[in-house]
């Protein structure tokens, strides 16, 4: 289901993980996440999600 109701959290860091930097967000109350090897990759992914919503595209991710 497509939705414009999306909330983002800041980048989460969990030590002792193979991919320690996580991007977390909510879509219609359901938590989603994606994990990355570097903080730079996580920030880029998060900014792409935010930009996509700013353009007016609904999210299912």
N, C-alpha and C positions, 0 to 999 in steps of 0.2 A: 504494500500500500504506500502510495506517495504521500509525503507530508512536508509542510513548511514549519512544523513545530519541532525545532531542533535546538538543543542546548549543548554547548561545548564546555569541557573542563580544560584546565591547563595541562601541560605535558606531565605525565606521571613517571617517576623513576623508581624502579625496583632493582636493587642490587642483587647479584648472584643469579641473574637470568641471562640466557643467551642473547635475548633482545630486550634490553632493560628499559627502553623509552616507549611509553604508551600514549596514544591519543585516544581519549574517551569522549563519547557524546551520547545524547539521548535522542531517539526518534519516536515520537508518540509514546513516551514513557518507557521505552525499551532501550536498555543500555547496549551500546556497541563499542568495540575497541579494535585497535590495530597496533601492533608492536613493532619497533624498529631497532636496528643495531646502533644508530647514532641519533643524538638529539636533533641534529640538523635535518635528517630525513623525516623525523616525527613532526618537526615544526613545518616543514614544507607540505607534508600531507595534510596537516591541520589547516594551514592557510588555504590550500586548494579547496578543502571542504567549505570553509567559511566564504571564500570567493564565489564558489558555485551557488551558494544560497543567496549571496548578495546580488547575483545576476537574476535571481528569481526562479531558479530550477529547484523543484521539490526533490527531497532526498528519500531514498529507501535504504541507504547504507546504514 
